[in-house]
């Protein structure tokens, strides 16, 4: 039977009154309106159609179970339209996936539980409690797995158990993995992306899953790398840790997207079903990669990677046995990680100012101060190895180093970008005029852009590049400071 207009209005008002008495509505900075059941920290977008449970569904179920009635779609739509309009005048509050900042210097970890219980990490310890909805609003997706309740007072036992399960090749690799896990519990600290490498059969995928599941629960898993940036951003937005498995090739576009994910970026897109409206997507997430050979690593991504080398295990175990043991000790591992996180955050250490990922370098220094490990030295060594990899795969970098070897320490050379292109091209070609390789800069502008990417890598080898201008032209300066480390000991072999 079709309801008259007079019948529809009371239904809309009944739904609206019920909704406002049982839910709290607010908006985020991008204008999305969320609904939060009174006293519960999990919030859902009111327009969500997801299979994780939309607000429309929970509203219909609540109305039915409380004996108020079953309402048709028109009444529900009109009620939600009104609620959304009213919520747009409310204060802005962010929503968070998995980790969040709290009051008084605390941070939160969402355990993914239906009862909303979470971990509050504060300056003197950590507790399991349900956050005040006005302090933390959790957003859940299908990727939000449930974590076990962490065990208190483990005396570091969980860290030892984790290291026995993983096949990390060295103690330095182990302390870098620990530093990364602690960084993942910080909502504001950018962390480099672990790149798990090693010979075939070293358990790179298994090790990656273990690290991810400490933060994301036993349903956390690795994924194939998306084909384009848009799909990668979509996957990143739905969870906290994004783990990409078995990378065999990295396009420049994918490399740039990964740089943005690690250190943070904002994406602006046209809103669906509109002519000119846009919506903003801000993202910064922990990223984890596994692979044997991804080809040439671009220098800007190398600064944001954390190589973790694994070795082949001496004793093989079945998948079922391994993951059964891991699930059993995960509460202890998580408890030990939380204990260590509190200690590390309380430790005082100087902030290294010479590294791109300064926040993570500071965390490594704090870990050293709290435990006596040498995480910062291991991080520096890992970046040095990555610089070697970048130079080994970049003929332009090798040519610049070869040219710089002939510059006296404490002096510099200035030329226009076109003059540098002619100089470096001639040095590469040599007396036998061999052809320039594929991808070699074709114009001064392209050369200048390539050198900007290589600038940190070459600086680590004692070759400084700078840009400037005179009254008549712009120039590029290549210098070897007298106090700098000389270029790599071995002259590049072409």
Helices and strands as residue ranges (DSSP letters): H 5-22, E 23-27, E 33-37, E 42-45, H 55-65, H 73-87, E 99-101, E 107-110, E 117-122, E 125-130, E 138-139, H 157-165, H 171-184, E 193-197, H 204-216, H 229-237, E 242-244, H 252-263, E 265-270, E 278-283, E 287-290, H 299-302, E 305-309, H 319-346, H 358-371, H 375-392, H 395-404, E 411-415, H 417-429, H 444-459, E 464-469, E 474-480
